[in-house]
Amino acid sequence: IAIPVTSVAQDKLELSAAADVVSSYIWRGQKLGCASFQPSATVGYKGLSLTAWTTLAFDGHSEDELDLTLAYETGNFSVSVTDYWYTESSDLHTLEAQVGYDFGFLAANWYTNIVGKNNENASYFTLTAPFSLIGLDWEAEVGATPWGTDYYGTDKFSVCELSLGASKEIKITKNFYTSLFAKATYNPTAEKFYGTFGISF
């Protein structure tokens, strides 16, 4: 959801925008909403970036969310701080720090809540492996909590996500493309399975 934007450090300001339409909002092995529209905008300069991301549910009942991420990337190393803000609960903010390294064949990221009501310094780490097969871009991911926390509904070290996703980029014009994607997620701790699909612009 809120991860550092990969960019190449340059001497000019870079602006970008994107949007996803998803069948359901799945985050770290949890279902947080139904079908949603999820736009984002990023401004970057020399490896430093600021991203605003939001999710807007189509059912009109799920709570909207706005995330602001300040990130820095140099080489394959990245750090970031994200403010998760649930817009209908103006006092409900959670600040999360992230540190990660991308080895190419495997990316490792660690996340810890540093500010937030009852967050218990909740932590989460992921291992993500990208690969290509039969003309599709794939991504396998494992996510877990290193210790128990109510924030993720665990009471000890727990694997919260085993997922496999696939996407296919479709070029519309020279400078505009879209992609279709699908993802299957299983949460062994909660014993729940989720399937989602969507389109990116």
C-alpha angles and dihedrals in degrees: 000000000000106000132145113278112243110233141152115245108248137167094245133071113260125206126189139166134194141170137201130199109203134185090224138357108247119176127177094335095316131104108230100169150351128257108336147178111232117188126176139184129198136193117192139182128177095337095318116110141175118203130188115198130175139177121214116191119221094215093067092225106078115090115259119235134206121195125190117194126190109192141172126199129186119174107320095333123097139179130181147166120216128195110208108200125182102206098210091054102052093186094051106098127147123190115206127189121209135192124180148159129209114212091182097243091046134024121202123197133178123199128190130177109233101174130025144097112287093344093138089208086287113198134199134180133194139197114201127187121190123199141158125238135164092354095307133107110236134192128192118194139185119193128184145164113238091212139007121290135161088222089075097022096249133127099195141000102328137173105229101174138036108169142167122193135180131194139182123203117219118196114218101173135349093277102024129068140158134201137207120217142179131188136189117204130187124189107202093188095054092030091228131138126206132187123192139171136183151148129256128208 
